[in-house]
Amino acid sequence: MSWGETSKNMIEEQEQESMKDFIIEVVKMFFLALIIIVPVRMFLFQPFIVRGASMEPNFSEKQYLIINEFGYKNTPVNIFGKDIITVTPRKTLERNDIVVFRAPNNDKQYYIKRVVGLPGETIEVESGEVTIYNDENPNGKILEQEYLPEGRKTNGSRKVIIADDEYYVLGDNRPASSDSRSFGPLSKNDVIGKVLLRAWPLNDVTIFN
């Protein structure tokens, strides 16, 4: 074999090694992305775009929100089409939290509402007011709702006992909201998460506790 042929073979071998190293790096980056992105997407955060006017004036159409799912969402872990385990909710929502959840009778649609009633409480809607009955207020306490525009009342007339695995949710735009007054208390299993950040529009960026 001549020197030229030997040199040519060495170059070809180097090119093959370089291509092999490149493919290995691509595969490594792919799996690294899976390791980082999939858990974040499945367990931590999810984007949400506001649709409709049910939360006006506090949340408006097409606002872009980031939802904190960690500890709130009932998440099945699926590998190759099989559910391996289900991560159940560990955190509880608090009154006035803004929550995103699966719509009743349509798990492909999502609603955004405000938590007003907690597990074990009784909620009464009457004469435009919301009254809370619990261990601290056995005779009832009218809910203070500073987030509502002045003069806005809660229409309807009903009294509901909330189960230990449920919440009572209402839209801030009470006259134009489909909420627990119509579909009943929200099951914890339907909760996706609570609003963490309003990311758009830029002039209204807000971090929520």
LUMNUKOL-873262 format. One record per residue (C-alpha): residue number from 0; residue in three letters; x, y, z. Coordinates in nm, 2 decimals, always signed. Layout:
N
[NUM; ala; [X; Y; Z]]
...
// end
This chain:
209
[0; met; [+0.00; +0.00; +0.00]]
[1; ser; [+0.14; +0.34; -0.10]]
[2; trp; [+0.19; +0.63; +0.14]]
[3; gly; [-0.10; +0.82; -0.03]]
[4; glu; [-0.34; +0.53; +0.01]]
[5; thr; [-0.24; +0.50; +0.38]]
[6; ser; [-0.30; +0.87; +0.44]]
[7; lys; [-0.64; +0.85; +0.26]]
[8; asn; [-0.75; +0.56; +0.48]]
[9; met; [-0.64; +0.75; +0.80]]
[10; ile; [-0.84; +1.05; +0.70]]
[11; glu; [-1.15; +0.84; +0.63]]
[12; glu; [-1.11; +0.67; +0.97]]
[13; gln; [-1.08; +1.01; +1.14]]
[14; glu; [-1.40; +1.13; +0.96]]
[15; gln; [-1.58; +0.82; +1.06]]
[16; glu; [-1.47; +0.87; +1.42]]
[17; ser; [-1.57; +1.23; +1.41]]
[18; met; [-1.92; +1.14; +1.28]]
[19; lys; [-1.95; +0.87; +1.55]]
[20; asp; [-1.86; +1.12; +1.82]]
[21; phe; [-2.11; +1.37; +1.67]]
[22; ile; [-2.39; +1.12; +1.68]]
[23; ile; [-2.31; +1.02; +2.03]]
[24; glu; [-2.32; +1.39; +2.14]]
[25; val; [-2.65; +1.44; +1.97]]
[26; val; [-2.80; +1.13; +2.14]]
[27; lys; [-2.66; +1.25; +2.48]]
[28; met; [-2.81; +1.60; +2.43]]
[29; phe; [-3.14; +1.44; +2.33]]
[30; phe; [-3.16; +1.23; +2.65]]
[31; leu; [-3.04; +1.52; +2.86]]
[32; ala; [-3.32; +1.73; +2.72]]
[33; leu; [-3.57; +1.46; +2.81]]
[34; ile; [-3.43; +1.43; +3.16]]
[35; ile; [-3.47; +1.81; +3.21]]
[36; ile; [-3.77; +1.91; +3.00]]
[37; val; [-4.01; +1.62; +3.06]]
[38; pro; [-4.02; +1.64; +3.44]]
[39; val; [-4.05; +2.02; +3.42]]
[40; arg; [-4.34; +1.99; +3.17]]
[41; met; [-4.51; +1.70; +3.35]]
[42; phe; [-4.47; +1.80; +3.72]]
[43; leu; [-4.37; +2.16; +3.76]]
[44; phe; [-4.50; +2.43; +3.52]]
[45; gln; [-4.74; +2.46; +3.23]]
[46; pro; [-4.84; +2.76; +3.01]]
[47; phe; [-5.20; +2.87; +3.00]]
[48; ile; [-5.37; +3.13; +2.79]]
[49; val; [-5.68; +3.29; +2.93]]
[50; arg; [-6.00; +3.23; +2.72]]
[51; gly; [-6.32; +3.43; +2.78]]
[52; ala; [-6.42; +3.70; +3.03]]
[53; ser; [-6.51; +3.50; +3.34]]
[54; met; [-6.22; +3.64; +3.55]]
[55; glu; [-6.24; +4.00; +3.44]]
[56; pro; [-6.12; +4.25; +3.54]]
[57; asn; [-5.83; +4.06; +3.71]]
[58; phe; [-5.75; +3.83; +3.42]]
[59; ser; [-5.84; +3.91; +3.06]]
[60; glu; [-5.87; +3.73; +2.72]]
[61; lys; [-5.53; +3.61; +2.57]]
[62; gln; [-5.32; +3.68; +2.88]]
[63; tyr; [-5.04; +3.43; +2.91]]
[64; leu; [-5.00; +3.26; +3.24]]
[65; ile; [-4.75; +3.01; +3.40]]
[66; ile; [-4.92; +2.75; +3.62]]
[67; asn; [-4.74; +2.59; +3.91]]
[68; glu; [-4.84; +2.22; +3.89]]
[69; phe; [-4.60; +2.08; +4.15]]
[70; gly; [-4.79; +1.91; +4.43]]
[71; tyr; [-5.13; +2.01; +4.30]]
[72; lys; [-5.18; +1.79; +3.99]]
[73; asn; [-5.29; +1.43; +3.97]]
[74; thr; [-5.02; +1.31; +3.72]]
[75; pro; [-4.99; +0.96; +3.57]]
[76; val; [-4.64; +0.88; +3.46]]
[77; asn; [-4.65; +0.71; +3.12]]
[78; ile; [-4.36; +0.52; +2.96]]
[79; phe; [-4.40; +0.37; +2.62]]
[80; gly; [-4.78; +0.40; +2.64]]
[81; lys; [-4.81; +0.24; +2.98]]
[82; asp; [-4.90; +0.42; +3.30]]
[83; ile; [-4.63; +0.32; +3.55]]
[84; ile; [-4.73; +0.52; +3.86]]
[85; thr; [-4.96; +0.81; +3.94]]
[86; val; [-4.83; +1.11; +4.14]]
[87; thr; [-5.11; +1.23; +4.36]]
[88; pro; [-5.16; +1.58; +4.49]]
[89; arg; [-4.98; +1.66; +4.81]]
[90; lys; [-5.05; +2.04; +4.85]]
[91; thr; [-5.37; +2.21; +4.94]]
[92; leu; [-5.51; +2.52; +4.78]]
[93; glu; [-5.59; +2.83; +5.00]]
[94; arg; [-5.88; +3.07; +4.98]]
[95; asn; [-5.83; +3.33; +4.70]]
[96; asp; [-5.58; +3.11; +4.51]]
[97; ile; [-5.63; +3.13; +4.13]]
[98; val; [-5.66; +2.78; +4.00]]
[99; val; [-5.67; +2.61; +3.66]]
[100; phe; [-5.86; +2.28; +3.63]]
[101; arg; [-6.02; +2.04; +3.39]]
[102; ala; [-6.36; +2.16; +3.28]]
[103; pro; [-6.65; +1.94; +3.40]]
[104; asn; [-6.75; +1.68; +3.14]]
[105; asn; [-6.47; +1.79; +2.91]]
[106; asp; [-6.12; +1.70; +3.02]]
[107; lys; [-5.97; +1.86; +2.71]]
[108; gln; [-6.09; +2.20; +2.81]]
[109; tyr; [-5.96; +2.40; +3.11]]
[110; tyr; [-6.11; +2.67; +3.33]]
[111; ile; [-5.95; +2.94; +3.55]]
[112; lys; [-6.14; +3.04; +3.87]]
[113; arg; [-6.08; +3.17; +4.22]]
[114; val; [-6.10; +2.94; +4.52]]
[115; val; [-6.35; +3.07; +4.77]]
[116; gly; [-6.46; +2.76; +4.97]]
[117; leu; [-6.22; +2.50; +5.12]]
[118; pro; [-6.27; +2.13; +5.20]]
[119; gly; [-6.51; +2.07; +5.49]]
[120; glu; [-6.67; +2.42; +5.48]]
[121; thr; [-7.03; +2.51; +5.39]]
[122; ile; [-7.08; +2.79; +5.13]]
[123; glu; [-7.40; +2.99; +5.10]]
[124; val; [-7.47; +3.23; +4.81]]
[125; glu; [-7.76; +3.45; +4.89]]
[126; ser; [-7.86; +3.82; +4.83]]
[127; gly; [-7.55; +3.89; +4.64]]
[128; glu; [-7.31; +3.78; +4.92]]
[129; val; [-7.10; +3.47; +4.98]]
[130; thr; [-7.11; +3.33; +5.34]]
[131; ile; [-6.86; +3.09; +5.48]]
[132; tyr; [-6.94; +2.84; +5.75]]
[133; asn; [-6.66; +2.65; +5.92]]
[134; asp; [-6.52; +2.56; +6.27]]
[135; glu; [-6.40; +2.92; +6.32]]
[136; asn; [-6.73; +3.07; +6.20]]
[137; pro; [-7.01; +2.82; +6.29]]
[138; asn; [-7.27; +3.10; +6.25]]
[139; gly; [-7.13; +3.21; +5.92]]
[140; lys; [-6.90; +3.49; +5.80]]
[141; ile; [-6.96; +3.70; +5.49]]
[142; leu; [-6.66; +3.66; +5.26]]
[143; glu; [-6.46; +3.98; +5.20]]
[144; gln; [-6.39; +4.01; +4.83]]
[145; glu; [-6.17; +4.32; +4.77]]
[146; tyr; [-6.07; +4.18; +4.43]]
[147; leu; [-6.42; +4.24; +4.29]]
[148; pro; [-6.51; +4.57; +4.14]]
[149; glu; [-6.72; +4.79; +4.37]]
[150; gly; [-7.09; +4.70; +4.35]]
[151; arg; [-7.04; +4.36; +4.19]]
[152; lys; [-7.26; +4.10; +4.35]]
[153; thr; [-7.26; +3.72; +4.34]]
[154; asn; [-7.59; +3.62; +4.18]]
[155; gly; [-7.76; +3.30; +4.27]]
[156; ser; [-7.92; +3.13; +4.57]]
[157; arg; [-7.77; +2.81; +4.70]]
[158; lys; [-7.61; +2.65; +5.00]]
[159; val; [-7.35; +2.37; +4.95]]
[160; ile; [-7.15; +2.15; +5.19]]
[161; ile; [-6.79; +2.10; +5.04]]
[162; ala; [-6.65; +1.75; +5.08]]
[163; asp; [-6.30; +1.69; +5.21]]
[164; asp; [-6.16; +1.64; +4.86]]
[165; glu; [-6.33; +1.94; +4.70]]
[166; tyr; [-6.31; +2.32; +4.66]]
[167; tyr; [-6.57; +2.58; +4.58]]
[168; val; [-6.46; +2.81; +4.29]]
[169; leu; [-6.61; +3.12; +4.14]]
[170; gly; [-6.51; +3.35; +3.85]]
[171; asp; [-6.44; +3.71; +3.94]]
[172; asn; [-6.68; +3.82; +3.67]]
[173; arg; [-6.97; +3.68; +3.86]]
[174; pro; [-7.25; +3.76; +3.61]]
[175; ala; [-7.06; +3.59; +3.32]]
[176; ser; [-6.89; +3.29; +3.49]]
[177; ser; [-6.97; +2.92; +3.47]]
[178; asp; [-6.84; +2.80; +3.81]]
[179; ser; [-6.93; +2.60; +4.12]]
[180; arg; [-7.27; +2.77; +4.13]]
[181; ser; [-7.36; +2.58; +3.81]]
[182; phe; [-7.14; +2.26; +3.81]]
[183; gly; [-7.09; +2.22; +4.18]]
[184; pro; [-6.77; +2.19; +4.39]]
[185; leu; [-6.44; +2.12; +4.22]]
[186; ser; [-6.27; +1.78; +4.28]]
[187; lys; [-5.90; +1.79; +4.38]]
[188; asn; [-5.84; +1.53; +4.11]]
[189; asp; [-5.94; +1.78; +3.84]]
[190; val; [-5.69; +2.05; +3.96]]
[191; ile; [-5.40; +2.12; +3.72]]
[192; gly; [-5.23; +2.39; +3.94]]
[193; lys; [-5.24; +2.74; +4.06]]
[194; val; [-5.14; +3.06; +3.88]]
[195; leu; [-4.78; +3.14; +3.95]]
[196; leu; [-4.70; +3.42; +3.69]]
[197; arg; [-4.87; +3.64; +3.45]]
[198; ala; [-4.61; +3.66; +3.17]]
[199; trp; [-4.80; +3.86; +2.91]]
[200; pro; [-4.88; +4.14; +2.84]]
[201; leu; [-4.54; +4.28; +2.94]]
[202; asn; [-4.69; +4.59; +3.10]]
[203; asp; [-4.89; +4.37; +3.34]]
[204; val; [-4.64; +4.10; +3.44]]
[205; thr; [-4.73; +3.98; +3.79]]
[206; ile; [-4.60; +3.71; +4.03]]
[207; phe; [-4.87; +3.55; +4.24]]
[208; asn; [-4.81; +3.40; +4.59]]
// end
